[in-house]
Amino acid sequence: MVVIGIYPFNKDHTLYSRRIIRTATIILLMCVFNQSSASALVAAGWIEKAQVLPQGITLHAKLDTGAKTTSIHAPETEFYEKNGGRWVRFKLTDDNENATVIEAKVVRDAKIKRHYGKQQVRPVIMLEICIGNIRKNEEVNLVDRSNLNYPLLVGRNFLKGAFLIDSGSTYRLLPDCSD
């Protein structure tokens, strides 16, 4: 009889015992890896303050793991041609009603699947966003979010690899992405 760990196995069950040991080792390594990678993530609430850079506009943002892409409130968009490309101009207003005009090149049009199943085509631009001390240049689609509670919805593409979302808390972080 062979003893592996604290469990005795017959030599007839060598293949079975090797599979158990291999499976246990894989599970143990996965647990260690997941713990170390989770500790590198920043814990954030499901609502946070975010800053749009370089303008420094602070907005309330919903961190939504159910959304793939990030969306920003742009109720009135004006499209124009510049340097052979399609550009957009829109006003971004913070909580104090301070409005800033943002101009950006449209990088693509995205087909967004709405929660009720209908698709919507939206222009996508690149914006630099800061949440906590995480700063990313991210694709952001433009949409009228007037009927929604938060002007900025931050999707998985921004969140992945950086944040762990605590669905029971809000405003755990302050934007701190100073150069």
DRENTIFI-592484 format. One record per residue (C-alpha): residue number from 1; residue in one letter; chain; x, y, z. Coordinates in nm, 4 decimals. Layout:
% DRENTIFI-592484
> resi, resn, chain, c1, c2, c3
> NUM, a, A, X, Y, Z
...
% end
This chain:
% DRENTIFI-592484
> resi, resn, chain, c1, c2, c3
> 1, m, A, 0.0000, 0.0000, 0.0000
> 2, v, A, 0.1228, 0.3470, -0.0930
> 3, v, A, 0.0399, 0.6519, 0.1173
> 4, i, A, -0.0018, 0.9803, -0.0713
> 5, g, A, -0.0673, 1.2741, 0.1557
> 6, i, A, -0.2957, 1.1344, 0.4239
> 7, y, A, -0.4917, 0.9003, 0.1955
> 8, p, A, -0.3790, 0.5398, 0.1376
> 9, f, A, -0.4065, 0.4028, -0.2187
> 10, n, A, -0.3436, 0.0557, -0.3527
> 11, k, A, -0.0785, 0.0187, -0.6213
> 12, d, A, -0.3603, -0.1000, -0.8480
> 13, h, A, -0.5073, 0.2487, -0.8346
> 14, t, A, -0.1880, 0.4325, -0.9350
> 15, l, A, -0.3437, 0.5952, -1.2412
> 16, y, A, -0.6430, 0.7064, -1.0349
> 17, s, A, -0.4204, 0.8493, -0.7605
> 18, r, A, -0.2056, 1.0369, -1.0136
> 19, r, A, -0.5185, 1.1991, -1.1546
> 20, i, A, -0.6301, 1.3038, -0.8074
> 21, i, A, -0.2889, 1.4508, -0.7279
> 22, r, A, -0.2744, 1.6323, -1.0634
> 23, t, A, -0.6263, 1.7719, -1.0174
> 24, a, A, -0.5523, 1.8823, -0.6594
> 25, t, A, -0.2304, 2.0517, -0.7734
> 26, i, A, -0.4116, 2.2379, -1.0518
> 27, i, A, -0.6838, 2.3514, -0.8114
> 28, l, A, -0.4242, 2.4667, -0.5581
> 29, l, A, -0.2301, 2.6612, -0.8231
> 30, m, A, -0.5509, 2.8198, -0.9510
> 31, c, A, -0.6387, 2.9339, -0.5989
> 32, v, A, -0.2929, 3.0821, -0.5423
> 33, f, A, -0.2931, 3.2520, -0.8839
> 34, n, A, -0.6446, 3.3927, -0.8380
> 35, q, A, -0.5595, 3.5302, -0.4933
> 36, s, A, -0.2448, 3.7037, -0.6138
> 37, s, A, -0.4147, 3.8541, -0.9199
> 38, a, A, -0.7208, 3.9613, -0.7176
> 39, s, A, -0.5009, 4.1430, -0.4672
> 40, a, A, -0.3569, 4.3522, -0.7527
> 41, l, A, -0.7052, 4.4763, -0.8448
> 42, v, A, -0.8438, 4.8010, -0.7035
> 43, a, A, -1.1691, 4.7576, -0.5076
> 44, a, A, -1.4301, 5.0017, -0.6367
> 45, g, A, -1.7961, 5.0601, -0.5656
> 46, w, A, -2.0611, 5.0209, -0.8316
> 47, i, A, -2.0861, 5.4034, -0.8444
> 48, e, A, -1.7656, 5.6099, -0.8502
> 49, k, A, -1.6481, 5.9554, -0.9479
> 50, a, A, -1.4559, 5.9538, -1.2740
> 51, q, A, -1.2592, 6.2225, -1.4468
> 52, v, A, -1.2439, 6.2845, -1.8215
> 53, l, A, -0.8942, 6.4002, -1.9131
> 54, p, A, -0.7270, 6.6263, -2.0087
> 55, q, A, -1.0316, 6.8481, -1.9567
> 56, g, A, -1.0582, 6.7439, -1.5890
> 57, i, A, -1.4369, 6.7057, -1.5964
> 58, t, A, -1.5600, 6.5038, -1.2991
> 59, l, A, -1.8679, 6.2863, -1.3540
> 60, h, A, -2.0592, 6.0302, -1.1528
> 61, a, A, -2.0070, 5.6935, -1.3194
> 62, k, A, -2.1836, 5.3614, -1.2955
> 63, l, A, -1.9339, 5.0745, -1.3130
> 64, d, A, -2.1292, 4.8114, -1.5023
> 65, t, A, -1.9813, 4.4638, -1.5465
> 66, g, A, -2.2835, 4.3776, -1.7602
> 67, a, A, -2.1855, 4.6299, -2.0283
> 68, k, A, -1.8956, 4.5596, -2.2620
> 69, t, A, -1.8214, 4.9169, -2.3678
> 70, t, A, -1.8178, 5.2545, -2.1962
> 71, s, A, -2.0898, 5.5095, -2.2798
> 72, i, A, -2.1010, 5.8830, -2.2118
> 73, h, A, -2.3873, 6.1328, -2.2172
> 74, a, A, -2.3821, 6.3279, -2.5427
> 75, p, A, -2.7361, 6.4464, -2.6189
> 76, e, A, -2.6417, 6.6886, -2.8959
> 77, t, A, -2.3681, 6.5745, -3.1290
> 78, e, A, -2.2405, 6.7667, -3.4291
> 79, f, A, -2.0474, 6.5685, -3.6921
> 80, y, A, -1.8001, 6.7245, -3.9358
> 81, e, A, -1.5077, 6.6385, -4.1630
> 82, k, A, -1.1516, 6.7220, -4.0615
> 83, n, A, -0.8216, 6.6004, -4.2112
> 84, g, A, -1.0081, 6.3447, -4.4194
> 85, g, A, -1.1775, 6.1884, -4.1167
> 86, r, A, -1.5130, 6.2020, -3.9428
> 87, w, A, -1.5116, 6.4085, -3.6245
> 88, v, A, -1.7713, 6.4860, -3.3587
> 89, r, A, -1.8277, 6.7817, -3.1265
> 90, f, A, -2.0456, 6.7608, -2.8145
> 91, k, A, -2.0917, 6.9300, -2.4781
> 92, l, A, -2.0058, 6.7476, -2.1595
> 93, t, A, -2.1621, 6.8943, -1.8452
> 94, d, A, -2.0551, 6.8156, -1.4890
> 95, d, A, -2.2744, 6.8195, -1.1748
> 96, n, A, -2.2195, 7.1934, -1.1279
> 97, e, A, -2.3583, 7.2606, -1.4789
> 98, n, A, -2.0131, 7.3561, -1.6074
> 99, a, A, -2.0102, 7.2650, -1.9760
> 100, t, A, -1.7036, 7.1793, -2.1785
> 101, v, A, -1.6997, 7.1220, -2.5530
> 102, i, A, -1.5190, 6.8057, -2.6559
> 103, e, A, -1.4030, 6.7424, -3.0098
> 104, a, A, -1.2744, 6.3998, -3.1109
> 105, k, A, -1.2220, 6.1835, -3.4147
> 106, v, A, -1.4821, 5.9096, -3.4595
> 107, v, A, -1.2835, 5.5839, -3.4605
> 108, r, A, -1.5746, 5.3587, -3.5557
> 109, d, A, -1.9473, 5.3057, -3.5251
> 110, a, A, -2.0567, 5.0412, -3.2745
> 111, k, A, -2.3696, 4.8303, -3.2846
> 112, i, A, -2.4937, 4.8279, -2.9261
> 113, k, A, -2.7435, 4.5647, -2.8184
> 114, r, A, -3.0024, 4.7267, -2.5941
> 115, h, A, -3.1501, 4.5475, -2.2926
> 116, y, A, -3.4822, 4.5120, -2.4743
> 117, g, A, -3.3119, 4.3420, -2.7692
> 118, k, A, -3.3061, 4.6212, -3.0282
> 119, q, A, -2.9688, 4.7293, -3.1712
> 120, q, A, -2.8529, 5.0889, -3.1863
> 121, v, A, -2.5609, 5.2275, -3.3881
> 122, r, A, -2.3458, 5.4742, -3.1931
> 123, p, A, -2.0317, 5.6728, -3.2771
> 124, v, A, -1.7224, 5.5715, -3.0817
> 125, i, A, -1.4386, 5.8057, -2.9833
> 126, m, A, -1.1250, 5.7691, -2.7718
> 127, l, A, -1.1373, 5.9387, -2.4299
> 128, e, A, -0.8941, 5.9313, -2.1424
> 129, i, A, -1.0755, 5.8395, -1.8211
> 130, c, A, -0.9501, 5.8268, -1.4629
> 131, i, A, -1.1114, 5.6318, -1.1777
> 132, g, A, -0.9147, 5.6158, -0.8542
> 133, n, A, -0.5538, 5.6116, -0.9714
> 134, i, A, -0.6298, 5.4075, -1.2852
> 135, r, A, -0.6005, 5.6078, -1.6049
> 136, k, A, -0.6891, 5.4566, -1.9423
> 137, n, A, -0.7401, 5.5806, -2.2947
> 138, e, A, -1.0613, 5.3996, -2.3824
> 139, e, A, -1.3155, 5.3623, -2.6604
> 140, v, A, -1.6332, 5.5414, -2.5513
> 141, n, A, -1.9626, 5.5448, -2.7377
> 142, l, A, -2.1791, 5.8577, -2.7448
> 143, v, A, -2.5462, 5.8369, -2.6496
> 144, d, A, -2.8203, 6.0466, -2.4927
> 145, r, A, -2.8315, 5.9295, -2.1292
> 146, s, A, -3.0811, 6.1988, -2.0177
> 147, n, A, -3.3245, 5.9409, -1.8801
> 148, l, A, -3.0532, 5.7573, -1.6868
> 149, n, A, -2.9077, 5.8339, -1.3453
> 150, y, A, -2.5395, 5.8598, -1.4386
> 151, p, A, -2.3806, 6.0434, -1.7325
> 152, l, A, -2.1013, 5.7875, -1.7626
> 153, l, A, -2.1393, 5.4114, -1.7786
> 154, v, A, -1.8059, 5.2318, -1.7516
> 155, g, A, -1.8003, 4.8886, -1.9133
> 156, r, A, -1.5868, 4.5759, -1.8857
> 157, n, A, -1.3331, 4.6913, -2.1450
> 158, f, A, -1.2214, 4.9649, -1.9043
> 159, l, A, -1.2665, 4.7617, -1.5836
> 160, k, A, -1.0859, 4.4403, -1.6807
> 161, g, A, -0.7530, 4.3790, -1.5184
> 162, a, A, -0.7801, 4.6864, -1.2961
> 163, f, A, -1.0934, 4.6767, -1.0786
> 164, l, A, -1.2847, 4.4453, -0.8506
> 165, i, A, -1.6392, 4.5816, -0.8166
> 166, d, A, -1.8033, 4.5790, -0.4725
> 167, s, A, -2.1739, 4.5847, -0.5566
> 168, g, A, -2.2593, 4.6775, -0.1977
> 169, s, A, -2.0681, 5.0037, -0.1864
> 170, t, A, -2.0369, 5.3351, -0.3671
> 171, y, A, -1.7746, 5.6096, -0.3886
> 172, r, A, -1.4803, 5.4116, -0.2521
> 173, l, A, -1.2305, 5.6026, -0.4701
> 174, l, A, -1.1511, 5.9594, -0.5652
> 175, p, A, -1.0053, 6.0345, -0.9087
> 176, d, A, -0.6320, 6.0793, -0.8553
> 177, c, A, -0.4532, 6.0647, -1.1885
> 178, s, A, -0.2364, 6.3723, -1.1644
> 179, d, A, 0.0790, 6.3626, -1.3770
% end
